[in-house]
Each structure stands twice: as C-alpha cells, then as structure tokens.
Amino acid sequence: MFKNLVTISFLAVLSVFSKKEDPIKIYLIGDSTMSVKDQRNYPETGWGMPFVHFFDSTVVVDNRAQNGRSTRTFIDENRWAPVVEALKPGDYVFIQFGHNDEIPTKRSATTPGQFRNYLKRYVADTRSKRAKPVLLTSVARRSFDAAGKIVGTHDEYAQIVRDVAREDNTPLMDIDVKSQKLLQELGPEKSALLFNHLKPGEHPNYPEGKVDDTHFNELGARLMAQLVLAEIRALKLDLAARIKSKK
C-alpha cells in the first residue's frame, strides 16, 4: 500500500509541474506602422516588432502586417486567407488598418463604406474559427497646427473602426486617441524623437536625411507597443496574465 501511495503522490506532483497553459497566438494584420521592417529601412520600426517581446513563452506573436496595405489589398493579395486557415480557437487577431484606406490617391484606397465592410469581414472570419478579433484605430501621425495642438489625420476612418467595434461587440483599442495624447504631451519638438527623422549623413540607409511623420523609429515603436500593452490590461484580455512580469 505504501508503494501505491508513493506512486500516486509522484504522479500528482508530476502532473502539476508538467501542466502548461495552452499556447496562444496573436496575429497582427495591418500596415507599415505595425509591420516588420527590412534592414534597408532601419531605423524605421513598426510597433509590432518590440511587441513580440512583451509576453511569456505561452504567447507567440505572428506579425503579418505589410507596408502600404489597406483592408482591401490585404485580402486581394491573399494575405488574409492563410491567417484564417491557420487560426485556432483562442487565438487573437489584432486588426489595424486605415492609413492606406483613407488616401483617395492611393491604389490601396477604400471608400468609407468599403472600409466598414472589410472590417466586418475580418471580425466575422476570425470568429468563424472561434478566434478573437480586436480592432485598433490607426496610430496618429505627427501633425500639429500653428498653435502646437495635435491634429487628427484619419478621424473619419478611426470613427468607423469605433462604430464597427460597437456594432459587432468587438474589443476596441483606440490607439489613435492614445497616441495623439502622447504626442500632445511631448509637443511638436520632442515628439519628433519618436519618428523616423534623420539629418543628412546621420544614417547610411538615408544619406540625404529623412523627415517622416508617419513611421516610427525604435523608441517610437516601443512607446506605441506599450500603448497597446496597456490596452490589453485595460480590456482585461486573457493575454494580460501572460505579459512578462518585471524582475
């Protein structure tokens, strides 16, 4: 009997130590403000790049975002179908489009009605696989008026994201509002430190220099990723329990 008790106790202890949380995958779909950059583009950095380092080993971040893509072209180029095929119950899809949808002169542009319908498709397709969609408004551009007040540059499309989130009962991360607030706190001068601003000769990838108020450098990308992280906690997503704790 003693031998049986020892065996049962050993198996019980083993089961405790061998039990692991089911892994979760987060798919990031969106545009260049989120995407992984080629070395030739550095120091330009998408916020999805530092985002991958925030979680423990039970979370895998799969960044599928691509430069220049809109809700329509991401589907037309067959970038969405492979994500849907790979989705498993409990996975997440973070959906952030708008920058390339809203500019009528771009080939990627969508009308407000098309943008709404494509967002709804992403949400429905994700839920069809028992995965979890999360809608994000686009990160803000660095745009200030003469009085030093931040100016929204995609207000209409950001509002559509909010409306779809409400209509379809989908978690919303209003990163447009959050990032505008951050840029306003920094002001016109200091906020430039978050973007891909380079003087001539400062970086070999941009020998003529660069002034880009849409795309982030490493610091800006990390701060934007931290805004997303804060929203994960605020929304009380189950991902929050898998964020690395400070040592």
C-alpha positions as CSV (number, residue, x, y, z in Angstrom):
1,M,0.0,0.0,0.0
2,F,2.9,2.3,0.9
3,K,4.3,1.7,-2.6
4,N,1.0,2.7,-4.2
5,L,0.7,5.9,-2.2
6,V,4.2,6.9,-3.3
7,T,3.4,6.2,-6.9
8,I,0.1,8.2,-6.7
9,S,1.9,11.1,-5.0
10,F,4.7,11.1,-7.6
11,L,2.2,11.2,-10.4
12,A,0.3,14.0,-8.8
13,V,3.4,16.1,-8.4
14,L,4.5,15.4,-12.0
15,S,1.1,16.5,-13.3
16,V,1.4,19.8,-11.5
17,F,4.8,20.6,-12.9
18,S,4.1,19.3,-16.4
19,K,0.8,21.2,-16.8
20,K,1.3,24.2,-19.0
21,E,-1.1,26.9,-20.2
22,D,-2.3,26.4,-23.7
23,P,-0.3,28.5,-26.1
24,I,-2.0,31.5,-27.7
25,K,-1.1,33.0,-31.0
26,I,-1.6,36.7,-31.7
27,Y,-1.8,37.6,-35.4
28,L,-1.1,41.2,-36.3
29,I,-2.6,42.4,-39.5
30,G,-2.3,45.9,-40.8
31,D,0.0,48.4,-42.5
32,S,3.6,49.8,-42.2
33,T,3.1,51.4,-38.8
34,M,2.8,47.8,-37.4
35,S,5.0,45.7,-39.8
36,V,8.4,44.2,-39.6
37,K,11.0,46.2,-41.5
38,D,13.7,45.2,-43.8
39,Q,17.2,46.2,-42.7
40,R,17.4,48.7,-45.6
41,N,14.6,50.7,-43.9
42,Y,16.1,50.9,-40.4
43,P,15.8,52.8,-38.1
44,E,12.2,52.8,-39.3
45,T,10.4,50.4,-36.9
46,G,6.9,49.0,-36.8
47,W,5.3,48.8,-33.3
48,G,4.7,45.1,-33.9
49,M,8.5,44.5,-33.7
50,P,9.0,45.3,-30.0
51,F,5.5,44.0,-29.2
52,V,6.7,40.4,-29.6
53,H,9.0,40.7,-26.6
54,F,6.3,41.6,-24.0
55,F,4.9,38.1,-23.4
56,D,6.0,34.9,-21.8
57,S,6.6,31.6,-23.7
58,T,2.9,30.8,-23.8
59,V,2.3,33.5,-26.4
60,V,3.5,33.7,-30.0
61,V,3.2,36.9,-32.0
62,D,2.9,36.4,-35.7
63,N,3.2,39.7,-37.4
64,R,1.6,39.6,-40.9
65,A,1.3,43.4,-41.4
66,Q,2.7,44.7,-44.6
67,N,3.8,48.2,-45.8
68,G,1.2,50.0,-47.9
69,R,-1.7,47.6,-47.3
70,S,-5.3,48.5,-46.8
71,T,-8.3,46.4,-45.7
72,R,-8.9,45.6,-49.3
73,T,-5.4,44.9,-50.6
74,F,-4.5,42.7,-47.7
75,I,-7.3,40.4,-48.8
76,D,-6.8,40.8,-52.6
77,E,-3.1,39.8,-52.3
78,N,-4.1,36.6,-50.5
79,R,-2.6,37.7,-47.2
80,W,-5.7,37.2,-45.1
81,A,-6.8,33.7,-46.3
82,P,-3.7,32.0,-44.9
83,V,-4.3,33.6,-41.5
84,V,-7.9,32.4,-41.4
85,E,-6.7,28.9,-42.4
86,A,-4.2,28.8,-39.5
87,L,-6.4,30.3,-36.8
88,K,-7.2,28.1,-33.8
89,P,-9.8,28.6,-31.1
90,G,-8.5,31.1,-28.5
91,D,-6.1,32.8,-30.9
92,Y,-6.2,36.6,-31.4
93,V,-6.2,38.8,-34.4
94,F,-5.3,42.4,-33.9
95,I,-6.7,44.4,-36.8
96,Q,-5.2,47.8,-37.5
97,F,-5.9,49.5,-40.9
98,G,-6.8,53.0,-42.1
99,H,-3.6,54.8,-43.1
100,N,-3.7,53.4,-46.7
101,D,-7.5,53.1,-46.9
102,E,-8.1,56.8,-46.3
103,I,-6.0,58.4,-49.0
104,P,-8.0,58.6,-52.2
105,T,-5.0,58.9,-54.5
106,K,-3.5,55.6,-53.3
107,R,-4.2,52.4,-55.2
108,S,-5.0,50.8,-51.9
109,A,-7.7,53.3,-51.0
110,T,-11.2,52.2,-49.9
111,T,-14.4,54.2,-49.5
112,P,-15.7,54.6,-46.0
113,G,-18.4,52.1,-46.8
114,Q,-15.9,49.6,-48.2
115,F,-13.7,50.1,-45.2
116,R,-16.6,49.3,-42.8
117,N,-17.5,46.1,-44.7
118,Y,-13.9,44.8,-44.9
119,L,-13.5,45.4,-41.1
120,K,-16.7,43.4,-40.5
121,R,-15.4,40.6,-42.7
122,Y,-12.2,40.4,-40.7
123,V,-14.2,40.2,-37.5
124,A,-16.6,37.6,-38.9
125,D,-13.9,35.4,-40.4
126,T,-11.9,35.4,-37.2
127,R,-15.0,34.4,-35.1
128,S,-15.8,31.7,-37.6
129,K,-12.7,29.9,-36.4
130,R,-13.6,30.6,-32.7
131,A,-10.7,33.0,-32.5
132,K,-10.8,36.5,-31.0
133,P,-10.8,39.7,-33.1
134,V,-9.5,43.0,-31.6
135,L,-10.0,46.3,-33.6
136,L,-7.4,49.0,-33.3
137,T,-7.7,52.6,-34.6
138,S,-4.6,53.7,-36.6
139,V,-1.7,55.2,-34.7
140,A,-1.5,59.0,-35.0
141,R,0.6,60.9,-37.4
142,R,2.8,63.7,-36.0
143,S,0.8,66.6,-37.2
144,F,0.5,69.9,-35.2
145,D,-1.3,73.1,-36.0
146,A,0.3,76.6,-35.7
147,A,-0.7,76.7,-32.0
148,G,1.1,73.4,-31.2
149,K,-2.1,71.4,-31.0
150,I,-2.1,67.8,-32.4
151,V,-4.3,67.4,-35.4
152,G,-6.1,64.1,-36.3
153,T,-5.4,63.0,-39.8
154,H,-7.7,60.0,-40.1
155,D,-10.7,61.0,-38.0
156,E,-13.4,59.6,-40.3
157,Y,-11.8,56.1,-40.7
158,A,-10.9,55.9,-37.0
159,Q,-14.6,56.6,-36.2
160,I,-15.6,53.8,-38.5
161,V,-13.4,51.4,-36.5
162,R,-15.1,52.5,-33.3
163,D,-18.5,52.1,-34.9
164,V,-17.8,48.6,-36.1
165,A,-16.4,47.6,-32.7
166,R,-19.6,48.8,-31.0
167,E,-21.9,47.2,-33.6
168,D,-20.2,43.9,-33.6
169,N,-19.4,43.8,-29.9
170,T,-15.6,43.6,-30.6
171,P,-12.9,44.8,-28.2
172,L,-11.5,48.2,-29.3
173,M,-8.1,49.7,-28.7
174,D,-8.4,53.4,-29.6
175,I,-4.8,53.8,-30.3
176,D,-5.5,56.9,-32.4
177,V,-6.7,58.8,-29.3
178,K,-4.0,57.3,-27.0
179,S,-1.1,58.1,-29.4
180,Q,-2.5,61.6,-30.1
181,K,-2.5,62.2,-26.3
182,L,1.1,61.0,-26.1
183,L,2.3,63.2,-28.9
184,Q,0.5,66.2,-27.4
185,E,2.2,65.7,-24.1
186,L,5.6,65.6,-25.8
187,G,4.8,68.6,-28.0
188,P,5.9,69.5,-31.6
189,E,9.6,69.4,-30.8
190,K,10.1,66.4,-28.5
191,S,7.5,64.2,-30.4
192,A,9.9,64.2,-33.4
193,L,12.2,62.0,-31.4
194,L,9.6,59.1,-31.9
195,F,9.6,59.3,-35.7
196,N,12.0,58.4,-38.5
197,H,13.7,61.8,-38.6
198,L,17.3,61.8,-39.7
199,K,19.8,64.5,-40.8
200,P,21.8,64.1,-44.0
201,G,24.7,61.7,-43.3
202,E,23.2,60.5,-40.0
203,H,22.4,57.0,-41.2
204,P,23.7,55.1,-44.2
205,N,20.2,54.0,-45.2
206,Y,19.2,57.6,-45.6
207,P,22.2,59.5,-46.9
208,E,20.1,62.5,-47.8
209,G,18.3,62.5,-44.5
210,K,14.7,61.8,-43.8
211,V,11.7,63.6,-42.3
212,D,8.9,61.1,-41.8
213,D,6.0,61.9,-39.5
214,T,4.1,58.6,-40.1
215,H,6.7,55.9,-39.4
216,F,8.4,55.4,-36.1
217,N,12.0,54.8,-35.0
218,E,12.8,52.2,-32.4
219,L,11.8,54.5,-29.5
220,G,8.5,55.5,-31.1
221,A,7.6,51.9,-32.0
222,R,8.3,50.7,-28.4
223,L,6.1,53.5,-26.9
224,M,3.3,52.7,-29.3
225,A,3.6,49.0,-28.5
226,Q,3.4,49.9,-24.8
227,L,0.1,51.7,-25.5
228,V,-1.2,48.5,-27.0
229,L,0.0,46.6,-24.0
230,A,-1.8,49.0,-21.6
231,E,-5.0,48.4,-23.6
232,I,-4.6,44.6,-23.2
233,R,-4.7,45.2,-19.5
234,A,-7.5,47.7,-19.6
235,L,-9.7,45.4,-21.6
236,K,-8.8,42.5,-19.3
237,L,-8.0,40.2,-22.1
238,D,-6.7,36.8,-21.0
239,L,-3.4,37.8,-22.7
240,A,-2.8,40.1,-19.7
241,A,-1.9,37.2,-17.5
242,R,0.8,36.2,-20.0
243,I,2.7,39.5,-20.0
244,K,6.2,39.2,-18.7
245,S,6.5,40.4,-15.1
246,K,9.3,42.8,-14.1
247,K,12.1,41.1,-12.2
